Amino acid sequence: MKFPKTLLSLVLAGAVFVGLPAQAFQAPADQKAAPAAAKGTKWQGHVTRIDAEHSMIDLHGGPSPTVAAVTVAYDSSTEWTKQGKPGKQDEVKAGAFVIIVGTVDSKGVMHATRIDLRAAR
């Protein structure tokens, strides 16, 4: 009688295991994407226009190696640097080469967390 009880226990345990959804063994998609989002997206290029009224910068560049026209939004929380050291927003002028780190929304506009002014290339 001991053998049938053991066999019955194994069959029931297997049925419970098979009955669990596969999602229970996988991390949710938002947790997998979190490290990439925390790192941010990096764009670089030359400033073509600065619209201070709307806090927008038009950039000839974008995700490396493209050279498309892209739009970057900034706000009061954006960190401004010059070659990796603290800088000022008014140092960035049309024609300047910048590296921008931020997140891109569904409309293709990057929301900058940091804008770094670099030497002209």
C-alpha positions as CSV (number, residue, x, y, z in Angstrom):
1,M,0.0,0.0,0.0
2,K,2.9,2.3,0.5
3,F,3.9,2.4,-3.2
4,P,0.4,3.5,-4.5
5,K,0.3,6.4,-1.9
6,T,3.8,7.6,-3.0
7,L,2.8,7.4,-6.6
8,L,-0.5,9.2,-5.9
9,S,1.5,12.0,-4.1
10,L,3.9,12.4,-7.0
11,V,1.0,12.5,-9.6
12,L,-0.8,15.2,-7.5
13,A,2.4,17.2,-7.1
14,G,3.0,17.0,-10.8
15,A,-0.5,18.2,-11.6
16,V,-0.1,21.2,-9.3
17,F,3.2,22.1,-10.9
18,V,1.7,21.8,-14.5
19,G,-1.3,23.8,-13.4
20,L,0.8,26.9,-12.4
21,P,0.9,29.6,-15.1
22,A,4.2,30.1,-16.9
23,Q,4.2,33.7,-15.9
24,A,4.8,32.7,-12.2
25,F,8.3,31.7,-13.2
26,Q,9.1,34.8,-15.2
27,A,9.9,38.4,-14.2
28,P,7.3,40.9,-15.3
29,A,8.2,42.8,-18.5
30,D,8.3,46.2,-16.6
31,Q,11.0,44.8,-14.3
32,K,13.1,43.6,-17.2
33,A,12.9,47.0,-18.9
34,A,13.7,49.0,-15.7
35,P,17.5,48.7,-15.9
36,A,17.5,49.9,-19.5
37,A,15.2,52.8,-18.7
38,A,17.2,53.8,-15.7
39,K,20.3,54.0,-17.9
40,G,18.6,56.3,-20.4
41,T,19.0,57.0,-24.1
42,K,22.0,58.9,-25.4
43,W,21.8,61.2,-28.4
44,Q,24.5,63.5,-29.8
45,G,24.7,66.1,-32.5
46,H,24.8,69.8,-33.4
47,V,22.2,72.3,-32.0
48,T,20.3,73.8,-34.9
49,R,17.8,75.9,-32.9
50,I,17.0,76.7,-29.2
51,D,13.4,77.6,-28.4
52,A,13.7,78.9,-24.8
53,E,10.1,79.9,-24.7
54,H,9.0,76.2,-25.0
55,S,12.2,74.7,-23.5
56,M,13.0,72.8,-26.7
57,I,16.2,72.2,-28.6
58,D,16.3,71.1,-32.3
59,L,19.3,68.9,-32.9
60,H,20.9,67.6,-36.1
61,G,21.9,64.2,-34.9
62,G,20.2,61.8,-32.6
63,P,20.9,58.2,-31.7
64,S,24.4,57.5,-33.1
65,P,25.3,57.1,-36.0
66,T,22.2,58.8,-37.5
67,V,22.1,62.5,-38.5
68,A,18.4,63.1,-38.5
69,A,16.6,66.3,-37.2
70,V,15.3,65.5,-33.7
71,T,13.7,67.4,-30.9
72,V,14.9,67.5,-27.3
73,A,12.8,68.9,-24.4
74,Y,14.5,70.2,-21.2
75,D,13.2,71.5,-17.9
76,S,14.4,72.8,-14.6
77,S,15.6,69.4,-13.5
78,T,17.9,69.0,-16.5
79,E,21.6,69.0,-15.6
80,W,23.8,71.2,-17.8
81,T,27.5,70.2,-18.1
82,K,30.5,71.3,-20.2
83,Q,32.8,68.5,-21.1
84,G,31.6,66.5,-18.1
85,K,32.0,69.3,-15.5
86,P,29.3,71.6,-14.2
87,G,28.2,74.1,-16.8
88,K,25.4,76.6,-17.6
89,Q,22.4,76.5,-19.9
90,D,23.3,79.7,-21.6
91,E,26.6,78.3,-22.8
92,V,24.8,76.1,-25.3
93,K,24.3,78.0,-28.5
94,A,23.2,77.1,-32.1
95,G,25.9,75.2,-33.8
96,A,27.3,73.7,-30.5
97,F,28.0,70.0,-30.3
98,V,26.2,68.3,-27.4
99,I,25.7,64.9,-25.9
100,I,22.2,64.4,-24.4
101,V,21.0,61.7,-22.0
102,G,17.3,61.2,-21.3
103,T,14.2,59.3,-22.2
104,V,12.4,59.2,-25.5
105,D,8.6,59.4,-25.4
106,S,6.1,57.9,-27.9
107,K,6.3,61.0,-30.1
108,G,10.0,60.7,-30.6
109,V,10.9,63.6,-28.4
110,M,13.7,63.1,-25.9
111,H,13.2,64.5,-22.4
112,A,16.7,65.4,-21.3
113,T,18.1,64.6,-17.9
114,R,21.6,65.8,-18.8
115,I,22.9,68.0,-21.6
116,D,26.7,68.0,-22.0
117,L,28.4,70.7,-24.2
118,R,31.4,69.3,-26.0
119,A,34.2,70.8,-28.1
120,A,33.2,71.3,-31.7
121,R,33.9,68.3,-33.9
